[in-house]
C-alpha cells in the first residue's frame, strides 16, 4: 500500500540543487523531497507521498491522522522494514 502520510519537518537542507527535509512520522524519520512545497519550514507538517511532500497540513489534523494510522498498524506497514516482514511471512528468520 502506498499512502500519503503526514509528518513534521525537522530540518531542511539543499542537496544537489533540491530542497530536502528530514521528516518525523510519529517517531519514524525519513528524508523527503520538498520540491512541491519548497518553502516548508521546520516545525510545519506536510503530507508525504512516495518521498515527496505534496502539501502542508495543520498540526491537529496531522496528529489525528498519525494516531489513526498507528492504531491501524499502517505506519509499520508503510515504513517498517520490508525485508524483515517478508522473512516473517515466508518463515525465514528475520
Buried (B, 14 or more C-beta within 10 A) or exposed (E): EEBBBBBBBEEBEEEEEEBBBBBBBBEBBBEBBBEEBEEBEEEBBBBBBEEBBBBBBEEEEBBEBBEEBBEEEBBEEBBEEEEEEEEEEEEEEE
